[in-house]
Amino acid sequence: MESISRATSLGNTAIIQKALVHLLQSENEQTQNCALQIISNFTIIEPPPHFLSAILALLRPDNSRDLKERACNLLGKIAEKAVTDEVITALINALQNQHSWIRKKACEALGKIGEKAATTEAITALLNALQDQDEWVICEANEALQKIVGKAATNEVITALRNALQHELSEVRGSACEALGNIGEKAATNEVVTALLNALQDKASWIRTKACEALGKIGEKAATNEVITALRNALRDQDYRVRSGACDFLGNIGEKAATNEVVTALLNALRDQDYHVRSGACEALGKIGEKAATNEAITALLNALQDQYSSVIERAGEALQNIVRKAATNKVISALLNALRDQDSWIRGKASEALGEIREKAATNEVISALLNTLQDQDWRVRTGACKALGEIGEKAATNEVISALLNALRDQDYHVRSGACEVLGKVGEKAATNEVITALRNALQDQDSNVIWRAGEALQNIVGKAATNEVISALLNALRDQDYHVRWVAHKALREVGEKAAKNEVISALLNALQDQDWRVRTGACKALGEIGEKAATNEIICALLNALRDQHSNVRSGACGGLRKIVGKAATNEVISALLNALQDELYEVRERACEALGKISENVATNGVITALLNARHDQESSVQYKAYAALREIDEKAAANDVISGLVNALQDQDEWVRTDACEALGKIVGKAATNDVISALLNALRDEHSNVRWGACVALGKIGEKAATNEVISALLNALQDQDEWVRKNACEALGKIVGKAATNDVISALLNALRDEHSSVRYGACGGLRKIVGKAATDEVITALLNALRDESYEVRERACEALGNIGEKAATIEVVTALLNALQDESYEVTKRACEALQNIVGKAATNEVITALRNALRNQDYRVRSGACDALGNIGEKAATNEVVTALLNAPRGQVSWIKRNASQALGKIGERAKMSIVICNVVTAINDGWMDMNGMEERDCFERTISSYLGMKELETAMIKKLYLCVMHKNVRLNDIASDHFMTLFLETENVAWAPFVAYGALLQGNAITITEKNGIRMCDSKGVLEFSIRRHELLDSLVEACRDLKSSLMGGLLVAVEQR
């Protein structure tokens, strides 16, 4: 057993799982414990139902404590992959166990299951567990609740949590607060918000804190005036955590909290004795934004910059930036300008930064003048802030006076200021492209500080990119001769930015000389600059120099040379260049090999020789994945450009290469390149590859032939692939199956079908998977009883991938597979442990059942609506919806209405969709009656789009509505009114026609309410007729009975009275 437990992957094999189940069912406790220990060492991917049942059986009360603890522990480990109703029920029961450790483990397991365990029963059990005597159980129950409740929280769960807020134990109340907060906006009902407001008065301060946090997570939907007032009052709570939580809430709702009272309360909180509260108040003011942009608020935040705690200072700075960014009013700017004269240097610095956040709005003479004065400040941080502010203001600050001040700042004694001045000059751009500025930045490249050097280099690149004048280029050429390598290196980078504008003999000559520089960085920069200059630089002299650089002793130079050649190789792809790049593919540095691949990908189709293709195929197996990727990209680039006789010829020749992986890649590349344009030579070469001694070449040939498709459908190819089905290697057999499916298509012969059916019995699941894939492609002709039977057997395969493919194949067969056996098997597949299988089974059912659905099939689907497994019920709903009118029987409608009662939301959704489709075709009053009953009973809550769609479809049925009795019409009207149903998609004359045709006064309220919602005007004419005006025009109706007219007038008056106006019925007097 010890040796088995060490082989962790064995736990997913059917044989081992069966053996372990047998051990778990032993009567010997030592054997059971040993089996549990082994399973805990395994990594179980998808535990089958019988496996779980055996573990759950160990939780029986009569078993020992140790055994139950181990079983609970194991369930916790595999819980996420073992979500069944049985597992959840067993864990809920375990919460009642007498041993605290088992209760703790049960809580932990439910937490790991997460949202799928969000049932009312589980939530109630965990809430009860919060009253446990053991503190560890309480702790785990609390954590489980937080993990479970979220997007999957139902109304029942929310109600349970809301009730828990009244519990006598504070632990329960606190956990309920946290859980409601985790649910978020979905919990934003009036009842929940009221309960949380009451929790703000809880005697336990930590509960009040949790209530604040929960309201904050619920968000803007909880931001009522009552809540805001309560949270504003909470800023005076005795506990700092409550005050801090109130700040967080007010900040999260942002502008909704922007009343004078709230802003005043937050300004008071800036003087709170606790730094958490002060920090939260700063953040809240920043989020409120524009409405907090008062002189008082700006002054208070500036004062907060002097706080002793860094978190308060940081939040105050952020708040200032947020406020001034949104509300750069004259008052705000004036307050910041005053702050520039503050005695405290920290405030002056932050005021400078805040002015920078205003950007263009701060580009006034007054602001720029103040910032220029600030550049003379005694504190380096203030001077640096002024530099940054001028940089943010941008080109509008690019006056001669500002540039002159920045040049002076380049000589500042503090490196932060010098670095900031460089950065600003770079942002100013073209206006700073003078000899004086470039000379100053060039000198800055010799600064002692690396940050200054870096910023000076960036500034030079930005300036020359926008303003590559002769004067600028001349200055850069002088810099190429500077003694300092930093200067020379940045000059090359700047020339790269200039690009083709620098393609002058003088510049090119200087760059060629730079290729002989002693510093490797300068030589690298020169290579890259020559590449950026482009094809104008593709002279023999330059190509020769770059080829020499490919032999440089420094790898970065060689990489730069490859990069330079890559830019100009389209025009420079000589044999010598290609040979040098091929040699570079063997370089010791992977970056050089990468660049060589890139350069080879740029060569023209005329020079894509066999040697190039073979070298790139070899590079596909480089030890560095990035080189492999570049080689593949280069091959693809060559393939797209080449027409591709030479390329294809090269790949065909590569099939004879000594290296098996080159031959394999050649097969793969041929499959991708040739496609439908495959020649006889290519097909012949791939047929030879099917006889290769190495299996990976053979399966690569199968894949390539499959991609060629029907053009490869010769007797010779089909015969070779049929022989490949007998190959010793499972992957050859698998790919041969799939290739046959793609090649023969609808023209499949009996021999091919028979061979694929045999492959369905292969010992390897991968081959069976391929056989299903092959049959999936040829099912048009292969829809025989034998094929269908084989696919039904495949639905029971131990491999979920085979079962998935079998579902797809049956679905592709379509109506021919609409038998009781197939439908039943697919319904059973909906209970599969694999999500992918259930998904494909559902799709197959929808494809199969349609016009060909027999009464027996419909009966089977109707019975499936009572299945215990929710996935089966869901799939049956979908299938019945697709059948449509044929399924519109009283029994089916009743079954669909009963299917979702008390179940998860998506069953309701699917049942509603099916009812909508059936009702649309059936035009039956029974559908309407049952839907109304379902709404009144509460399982259709009309909040979902599918439920509303179902309801609107049913009441759009004229024939169905016409058959309704008066009592049902009244129920229907109450339903429409109380559930806030929108009638916008109903025809404007729908209810009027029902009213006049049936002469039933119960329809009068519908006429009035429908007109109100749709914005239609109803007018009673002189001759006791009715005129209705809608968006499309005017409709005229005549009334035979005067009492009908009276009932309509009365209905309009009642509606007007109840809704305080909205519809006017005018009687014209003529």
N, C-alpha and C positions, 0 to 999 in steps of 0.2 A: 504493500500500500504506500510505503514511503516513496518508492520510485515513481508510482503513478501520480502522487501529489506534486512531485517536482515538475512533471510535464504539464504545465498549466493550460496549454492549448487543447489537451485531450477532453476537457470538460464540455466541449461543444460537439463531440461525436455522439451519435445515437447509441452506439454500443456501450460506451462508458456511462452515459446517462442512465441507460437501462439497468446496468449493473449497480449503479449507485442507488437507484430507486429501490432495487431489491434489498440492498443493505439497510436502507432507511426503514424498510418495512419489517426488518428483523425484530424478533422479540427480545433479542439481547441488547441491553442498553449500551454496553461497551462497543458493540459493532455499530450501533446507530451514531454514537459520539464520534467514532473513528471516521464514519462516512461523512458526517458534518464537517469534520476537520479537513478532510480531503477536498470537499466542495468549496470550502472557504479559501483554499489555495488556488482554485481555478478562476479563470476569467470567463464567466458565463455571458455569452453575447445575447442569446435569446432563449431563456429557460422555457421548455415546453410545459404544457398544463399538467401532465402526469408527474413531472419533476416537482412542480410547485405543490401539488396535492400531497405528495409524500412528505414534504417539509412541513406543510400546514398541519398534517395529521399529528406531528410531534408536539403541537401546542395543546393537546388534550389535557384536561385537568388531572387525569390520573398519572401522567408522566412526571418524572422527577424534575425538580427545579433546575438542575444543571442542564438537562436535555432541553427544556423549554428555553432557557437562556441562550443556549447555542443556536437553536432554531430561530429565535427572534433576531439574534445577532446576524445570522446568515440572511434572513429576509431583509434586514436593513442594508446589507451589502448589495443585494440584487434587486432591491425594491423598484428602482427606476425602470428596470427592464421587465418587471413582473407585475404590471398593473392589471389586475383582474378584480372583479367584484368579490370573488372568494378571498383573495389576499387582503383586501381592505377590510372585509367583515371580520376575518380572523384577527387582524391587528387591533380592530376596535374592541373585540372580545378580550384580547390580551391586556387591554388597559384596565380590566377588572381583576387581573391576576393578583393573588395575595403577595407575591414577591415583587418588591419595588424595582429590582433590577430588570425584571421582565417588562414591567410597565414602562420603565425608562426606554428600553430598547424598542418597544412598540411605538412610542412617541417618535423616536429617532427615525424608524422605518417609514412612518407616515410622512414625516417631514421630507425624506428623500424622494418619496413618490411625487410630492409637490402638488401642483394645481389639479392633477387628475384625481386626487383624494379629496377634493373640495366638495364633499357631500354634506348635507345637513347632519347626518348621523356622525360623521367623522369630526366635524367642527364641534358639535355638542359634546362628544366624548372628550375631545381635547380641552374644551373649556372646563368640563368637570375635573379633568386631570390637574387643572390649576389649583384645585383644592386638596390635592394629594398631601399626605403627611410627610412625604419624602421630598426634600428640596430639589434633589436631582431630577425627579420626575417632573416637578413644576417647571424647572429650567428647560428641560427637553420639550415639554408640552408647549411652552411659550415659543421656543424656536420653531417648532413644527407649524404652529399657527401662522407665524410670519411667512414661512415658505409656501404654505398651502394656499392661503387666500391671496388672490391677485386678480388677474383678468378673468379667471374662471369662476369668480364668486357669483353665486346665484342670489336671487332675492331672499330665499330661505336662509342662506348663510348670513347675509347682511342683517336680517331680522334677528337671528340668534346672537350675533355679535352686539347688536344694539341693545338687546335685552340684558346681555352680560354686563353692560355699563352700569346696571343697577345692582349688581351682585354685592353681597356683603363683604367678600374678600377683596382687598385692594389688588392682589396679584391678578385676579380675574379681570377686574376693571381695567387695570393697566394694559394687560395683554389684548383686551378687546379694543382699546384705543389704538394700539400699535397695528393690530390687524386691519381695522377700518382705514387707517392711514395708508397701509400697503395696498388696499383695494383701489384707493384713489378716487377718480371722478365718478366711478360707477356707484360709489357709496354716497354720493351727494344728494340724498333725499332730504326733505324737510325734517322727517323724523330723526334721521341720523344726526343732522346738523344741530337740531334741538337737544338731542341727548349729549352731544359733545359740548354744547354750550353749558349744559348742566354740570358736566364733568369739570368745567373750569372753576366750579365752586366746591369741588371735592376737598375734603379735609386733608387728604394726603397731597402734599405739594408735588410729588413726582407724578401723580395722576394728572394734576393740572398741567404739568409740563407735557405729558404724553398727549393730552387733549389738544394743546396748542400745536404740537407737531402733526397730529392727525388732520386737523383743520388745514394746516399748511399744505399737506400732501394732497388733500382733496382738491385744493386749488381754487380757481376763480369761481367755480360753481357754489362754493361755500361763502363767497364774499358778499353777504347781505349786509345791510346797514346795521342790523342787530348784532351780527357776528363782529363786524369791524368795531362797533362800540364796545363790545365785550372784550375784544383783544386790546383795544386802547386802554381800557380800565386795567387789564392784566399787566400793563406796563408799570403799575404801582403795586404789584403783588410782592409779598414779603420774600418769596424765594427767587433768587436771581435766575434760576433755570426757567421759571415761568416767564419772567420778564424777557429773557433772551429768546424763548420760543415765540412770544408775542411779536418781537421784532422780526423774527424770521418769517412769520405768517404775513405781516404787513408788507414786508419786502417782496414776498412771492406773488402777492396779488397786484403789486406795482401801482399803476396809475389809478386803479379802483380805490386805493386807500388814500388818494391825494386830496384829502380835505384839510382845511386849516387846522382843525382840532388834532388830526393825526400827526401832521407835520410838527405842530407845537409839542405834542407828547413825545415825539421822537427826538426833538431838540433837547427836551428835558432829560431824555434817556442818555444823551451824550455826556451828561454830568453824573451818570449813575456811578455808585461806588464800585461796581463790579465791571471788570474790563470786558467780559463776555457780552454784557448788555450794551456797553458803549460800542463795541465792535459791530454787534448786530444792528444797532441804530444807524451807524454809518452806512452799512450795506443797504438797509431799507431805504434810507434817504436817496442813495444812489440809484436804486431801482425805481423809486417813484419818479425821478427824473425832473422833467421841466417844471412841474408844479412845486417842486422843492427849491427852485432856483430863485431864492430870495436873498437879500443882503444878509439877513440874520442867519440863514442856513449856511451860506458861503463862509461867513465869519466863524460860525461854530465849527464847521469842518476844518477850516484853516487852523483853528485853535487845537482841534483834535490831533493835528499833526505833531503836536508837542507832547502827546500822551507818552507815558513811560512804557507802555506795552506795544510791541511791534505790530501785533495783529490789528490793534486799533488804528495805528498810523497807516498801515497798509490799506485797510478798508476805507479810511477817510480819504486817502489819495485816490483810490478807485472811484469813490463816490463823487469826488470833485470832478474827475475826468468825465464820468457819465453825465453829470448834471450840465457841465459846460458844453459838452458835445451836443446835447439835445436842446439846450436853451442858452445859446450864446447871446443873451440880451445885453443891451447897453449897461444895465445895472450890474450884471454878472461881470462883464469886462471891466467895469469901473472898480468893482470890489477886488478883482485880481490885480489890477494896476496899483491899487492902494497897498495890497499885500506885498508887492515888489519892494515897498519901502519899509516893510516890517523890520523890527530889530532882530527877530529870530531868523537866522540864515536858512534854517530848514523850511520855514514857511515861504521865504522868498524863492527858494528852489522849487517847491511844489507849485507855487503860483506861476512860475515860468513854464513848468511842464503843462499845467492846466491851460495856459494860453496857447500852447502848441496844439492841444487837443481841439481847440476851436478852429484851427487851420485857417482857411481863406477868410472866414468872418473876422479873424483877428488881424487881417492885413490892412490895418489903418496906420496912418502916419504916427498917431499917438502911441499905439502898441509897439510898432517897430522901433520908434525912438526910445521907448522905455526898455525894450530888450537890448538895444545897443548900449544903453547906460549900464544895464545889468552885466554886460560882458566885462565891465571894469570892477565888478563886485570883489570884495576881499575873499569870499569863500569860493573855492573851486567848484563845489557842487552847484552853487547858484550860477556860476559862469557856464558850467556844462549844461544846466537846464535851459539857459538862454539860447545856447547853440542849438539844442534839440528843438526848441520852440521855433526858431527861425527856419530850421530845416523842414518842420511840418507845415509852416506857412507856404514854403515852396517858392516858385518862380516870382510870385508877387513881391517877395522880399528881396529880389535880386537887383537892388539899386547899387550904384557905385559906392555909396556910403557903407552899405551892409557888407559888400564884398571886401572893401578895404578893412572893415572891422574884423572880418573873418580871417583875412590874411595876417592881421596882427595877432589874432587868437592862435594861429599856427605857431607862434613863437612863445605861447604861454608856458609858464614854468611847470604846469600840471599836465600830465599826459592825457587825462580824461578830457580836458578842454581842447587840447590839440586834436585828439581823435574825433571829438564832436565837430570841430571846425571842418575837418576833412570831409566828414559825412555830409554836412550841410552844403559844402561846395559841390559835392557830387550830385545832390538833389537839385541844386540851382540849375545845373545843366549847361545849355548852350551859352547863356549869358556870362558864364564864368570861363569861357574858352578864350582866355587871353594869355599872352606870353607870361605875364606876371604871375597869374594863378598857376599855370602849368609848371613854371619854374619853382614856385613855392611848394607845390605838391611833389615835384621831383625831389626837392630837398628833404621833404617830409619822409621820403622813402628811406632816408638814412637816419631816421629817428632811432633813439635807443629803445623805444617801446614797440613791441610787435603789433599791438592794436593800432597804433598810429600808422605804422607801415601798411598794415592791411587796409585801413580805411582810405589812406592816400592812394593806394593802388586801385581800389574800387572807384574812387572819385575820378581818377584819371580815365578809367574805362568808360564811366558814364558820360564824361565830358566829351571824349573823342568820338564816342558812338553817335552822339547827337550833332557834333560840330567838327567833322574831320576836315578842317581847313588846311591849306598848305602850311600855315604857320604852326598848327598843332602837330602835323606829321613831321615837320622839320624839328620841332622840339623833341619828339619821340626818337627821331633818328640820333640826335645828340645824346639822348639818354641811353641809347644802345652802346655808346662808347664810355659810359660812366664807369668809374673804378669799382663802385659798390654793386655787388651782384643783385641785390634787391631791386635797385633802380633798373638794371638791365632786364631783369626778369619781368617786372611790371610793364616795362616799355613793350616787351614782346606781347604780353597779354593785351595791352591797349591796342597794338597794331592788329591783333586778331579781331578786335571789335570793329576796327575801321574797315576790314575786309577788302573788297575789290577796289575801294578808293585808294588803297595803299599800293596797288599793283603798278608801281612805278619802278623804273630801273634802279633808281637810287635806293629805294626801300628794299627791293629784292636783293640787291647787292649787299646791303647792310645785314639782312637776315642770313644770307649765305655765309657771311663772315662770322655771324653769331653762332653758326653751327660748329665753329672751331673753338668756341669759348671754353675756358677752363672749368666753369661752373656748369654742372649737369642740368640745373634748373633753367639756365639761360638757353642751353642747347635744346632742351625739351620745348621751351616756349617758342623758339625759332621754328622748330618743326611744325608746331600747331599753327603758328601765324602764317606760314607758307601755305598750309592746307586751307585756312580760312580765306586767304587772298583768292584762291580758286583757280579755275582753269587758265586764267591769264598767266598764271605762274608756272604752267606746265611746260617749261623749256627743258631741253636736254640737260642743261647745267643743273637745274633744280632737281630734276628726277635723279640725276647721278648723285647729287649731294644727299638726298633723302635715302638713297640706296646705301650710301656709305654710313649714314646714321643708323641704318638697320643693323650694322655691325658694331655699334657703339658699346663700350664696356658697361655702361649704365643702363639698366633695364627700362627706366622711365623714358630715356631718350629713344630707345628702340620702339617703345610703345607710342611715343609721339610721332616717330617717323612713319609707323603704320597708319596712325591717324591722319597724318598729312597726305600720304599716298591714297588713303581712302577717299579723300575729297577730290583728288584730281585723277584717280585711276581710270575713270571712264575714257579719258583722252590719252592716258599714259600706260595702257595695258600692253606693254611690250613683253616679249619672252623673258627678258632680264628682270623686269619688275615682278612678273608672275613667279618666276623661279625664286626670287628673294622673299616674296610673301609666303611661298610654300615652305621655305626654310624657316621662316618666322613661326610657322605652326609647330615647330619643334623647340621653340624657345623655352628656357627654364622658368620664365615668369608667365603666369597665366594671363596677365593683362595684355602682354605682347601677343599671345596666341589669340586672345579675344579680338584685338584690333586687326590682326591678320585675317581672321575669318570675315570680319566686317568689310575689309578692303576687297577680299576675293568675291564677296557677294555683289560688289559694285562693278565688276568687270563686265564687258559686253558679251553678248551671246556668241560672238564670233571667236572668242578666245577661251570659251569654257571647255577646256580640253579634258580628256579622260583623266589625266594626271590631277587636274584641279578637283574634279568630282570625287576621285578616289581619296585624295587627301582630306577633303571635307567629310567624306564618309568615315574615315578613320578618326577625324576630330570629334565625331559624334560620341566617341568612347573615351574622350579625355577624362582625366581624373577630376577635373573641375567642372561642376555642372554648368557654370556660366559659359565656359568654352563650348560645351555640348550644345547649349541653346543657340549660341552665335553661329555655330557650324550649321545647325539645322536651318536657322533663318537665312544663312547665305545660300544654302542649297535651294531653299524655296524661292529666293530672289532670282537666282540663276534660272530656275525652272520657269518662272513666270515670264522672263525676258526671252528665253530661248524658244525657238519654234519647234521643236526642240530636238531635231534629228541628232545633233551632236551630243546633247545632254542624254537623250535616251540611249544613244549608242554607248556613251560612257557608262551608264548604269547597267546596260546589258553586259558590257565587258566586266563590270565590277562583280557580276554574278559568278565570274570565274576566279575571283580573288582568293588568295590562300587563307585569308582571315574569315572565319565563319560569320563574325558580326558585321563585317563589311558586306558580305553576301546577303545577310538578313536585312540590313538597312537598304541595300539596293532594291530588294523586293518591296519593302515598304515605300520607298521613294517612287518606284515605278507605278505602284498602285495609286499613289496620289497624283502623279504627273499625267500618266497617259489617259486614264479614264476611258471614255468612249472612243478616244482616238487611238486605241491600241492597234499595233500592227501585228502581222503574223509572226514577225521575228521576235517581238516582245512576248507574245503568248507562247511561242516555242521555247524561249529561254526560261520562262516561268514553269513550263511543263518539265524541263530538265531539272529545275530547282526542286520540283516535287520529289525527285529521286536523290536529293543531296544526302550525304551521310549524317549531317547534323540536323536534328529535329527542328531547331529554331529557324533554320533556313526553309525547311519544308512548310512549317505553319505560316511563315512569312509569305511564301509563294501562294498558299491558299487564300490568305487575306487579300493579296494583290489581285488574284483572279476574280475574287468576289467583288472587288471595287470596279474592275473592268465591266462586269455585269453581262448583259445579254450578248454582247459582241463576242464573248468567250464561250458561248454556248455551242461549241462543236462537239461532235461525238468523241473526239480524242480527249478534249478537256474534261467532259463529263465522266468518261471512263476512268481518267486519271484520278479525278476527285473521288469517284466511287471506290477506287483502290485505296485511296488515302484514308477511307473510313476503316480500313483494316490496319492502319499504321500502329506501331507499338506505342507511340507517344500520344497521350490523351489530348494535348493541345492541337496536334495535327488533325486528329479526328474531329475535334470540336470545330475548328476553323473550316475544315472540309464540309461539314454539315451546313454551316452558315453560307459558305461560298456557293454550294449547290442551290440553296434557296434563292440567293441573289441572281444567279446565272440563269436558271431554268424558268423562274417566274411561273407564269400561268401555263407554261408549256411542259410542265413536269411529266415525266414518263412514269409508268408503273414501277420500273426498276429503281428510279430515284426515290419514289415514295416508299417503296419496300425497304430500301437501304436506310432511310431516315427513321422508319418505324423500328428497325433493328437497333439503330443507334439509341433509340429511346430506352433500350434495355441495357445500355452500356454500364459497366461497373463504376465508371467515374461520372460524378455529377456534372462536371464541365461539359462532357460530351452530350449528356442528356439535355443540358441547357442549349447547346448548339443545335441539337436535333429539333427541339421545340422552335428555335429561331428559324431553322430552315423550313419547317412545316408552316410556320407563321406566314412566310412569304409566298407559299404555293397553295394555300388553302382553297383557292378558287376551284382548282381541279381536284384537290386532295380531300374534299369534304365527304369522304366515304364513311360508312359505319365503322370500319376498321380503324381509320384515323381518329375519329371522334372518341372511340373506346380507348385508344392508346393515350390520347390527351387527357381523358378522364382519369386514367390510371396515374398519369404524370401529376395530376392535382394532389396526389397523396405522396409524392416524392419527398424524401427526407431533406432535400435541398430546397430552401425557399426560393432560390433563383430559378430552379426548374419549374416550381409551382407557378411562379410569376409569369414565366414565358408560356406555360400551358394555358393560363388564363387569357393572355394576349392572343394566342393562336385560336382559341375557341371564339373569342370576340371577333376576330377577323373572318371567321366562317360565316357569322351573321345568322340570318333567319333559318338557315338549314340546320343550325344546331339548337333550335328552339324546341327541345324535347324536355320531358319531365326529368329525365336522368341528368341532362346537362344543367338545367336550371337548379335542380336540387344540389348538385355538386358545387356549383358556383356559390349558391347560398351558404353551403357549408364552408366554402373557402373564405367567406366573409368573416369567419371566426378564426382565421389563421393567425398564428402568433406574430407573423411578419406584416408590418404595415403595408409594404409594397405589394404583397400578395392580395391583401384585402382591397387595396386601391384598384389593382388590375381586375380583380374579380367583379368589383362594382362596375367598372367600365365595360367589361365583357357582357354583364347582364343587360346593361343599357343598350349595347349594340345588338344583342340577340333578340330581346323581347321587343316587339313592335307590331307591325301588321300581321306577323305570323304567330302571335301569341294565341294559344288555344285556351279553352276553358280550364283545362287541367293545369296549364302553366299559371293562369291567373289565380286558380285556387291554391296552388303551391305557394305563390307569392303572398297571398292573403293570409295563409297559415303562418308564413314566416314573420308576419307582423306581430305574432305572439311569442316569438322566440325570446329566450332569456338574454341572449347576447345583443347588445345595442347595435353592433355593427351589422348584424343580419337584418334587424328591423330597418336600419337606415338604408341598406342596399335594396331591400324590398320596396321601400317607399319610392326610391329613385326609379326602379324598374316599372312599377305601376304607373308612375307619372308619365313615363315614356310610352307606355301602351296607349294611354289616353282614353278615347271614347269607349273602346272595348271593355275597359276596366270599370266603366261608370255604372256599377251595380250598387244596390243598396248595401249589400254585404261588404263590398270593398270600401265604400265611403265610410261606413260605420267602423270598419277595422282601422282605417287611416286616422279617424278621429280618436280612436281609443289607443292607438299605438304610442303616442307621446305622453300619455298621462303620467305625471310624476317623474318624468325622465329628463335626461340631459337636453340642453337647448337645441343641439343640432338635429335631434330626432324630431323635435317640433318643427324645425325649419324644413327638413326634408318632407315631412308629412304635409306641411302647409303648401309646399311647392307642388307636390303630387295632387293634392286636392284642387289647387288652382288650375292645373292642366286638365284634370278630369272634369271639373265643374265647367270650364270654358267650353268643353266639347259637349257635355251632357245636357246642359240647360235644364237641370232638374231642381225642383224646389226642395227636395230632401237634402241636397248639399247645403243650400242656404240655411235651412232649419238647423242642421247639425252644426254648421259653423257658428251660428249665433249661440247655440247652446254651449259650444266649446268655449266661446269668449266669455259668456256669463259664468261658466264654471271656473274660469281662471287659467286654463292651460294655454290658451292663445291670448297673450297679453298685449298684442298689437304694437309692441315696441320694435319688433324686428321687421325688416324690409319684406321678408318672405311671407310673414303673417299678414301684413297689410296688403301685399300683392294678391294673396289668396282671397282675402275678404273682398277686395275691389273687383276681382274677376267674377266672383260668385254673384255679387249684387248687380253686376253689369248685364246679367242674363235676363232678358225681357221675359222669355217664356217661363223661366223658373220663378221670377218675382211675381208674375201675373197669377201664379197658382197659389200664392201665400194667402192664408186666412188672416182675418183682422187682428187676432191676438198675436200672431207671429209678426205682423207688420209693426205693431206697437213695440214689441220686444226689440225688433230690428232698429227702430228709431231711437229707442233709449240707448241701445248699444252704440249707434253712430254718435249720438250726442255725448255720452259719458266717456267714450274712448277717444274723443277728438279725432275722428276719422276724417281725412281729407277726401273730398269728392271731386277734385279737380279733373281727374281723368274720365269721369262719367259724362256721357253725352248730356248736353244741357237740357234737352227735351225728354230725357229718359224718364224721370219721375212724373213729369207733366203728362206724358203719354199713358203711363200706368194709371194715373189719377183719373184721366178722362175716359180711358177705355174700360176700366173696371168699375168706374163710378163709385169707388170705395173711398169715403172721406178720410180713412186712416192714412191715405197717401198724401194728404194736403200738407202736413208738417214737413214731409220730405221735399215737396216742391219749394216751400219757403226756405228751408235750411240749405238746400242745394243751390238755390239762386243766390243766397247770401254768401256762401263760400266761394262760388264761382264769379261773383261780382256782376250778376245779371239783374236787369231791371224788369219787374213785372207790372204791367199796367192793365187795369180793367176798363174796357172801352164802353162807349155809350150803349152799344147793342148787347151788353152783357157778354162780350167776348173777352178773350185774354190775349194780350200782346206781350211777348217776351223778347227782350233785346239782349243779345250776347255779343261776344267779340266778332262773330262771323256775320251778324246781321239781325233781322227782325223775323220772329216766328209768330204766326197768328193761329189761335185756337178758338173753336166755338164750344159753348157749354149748353147742353140740352136741359139740365136741371138747375134751377135757381139755388137749391140748397147746397149744391157743390160749390157754387161761387161764394156763398156765405161761409162755408167751411174753410175755404182758402183764405178769405179775408181774416177770419178769426185766427187761423194758424199764423198768419203774418203778424197780427197784433200780439199774439202770445209770445212769438219769437222776439219781437221788438221789445216787449216788456221785460223778457228774461235776459236779454243781452244788452239792454240799455241802448237800443237803437241799432240800425244796421240795414234794414230793408224797408223801403217805402212803397206802399201800395197806394196809388193815386186813382181816384175816380174822376175821369174826365167828364166835364159838363159841357155839353154842346147845345 
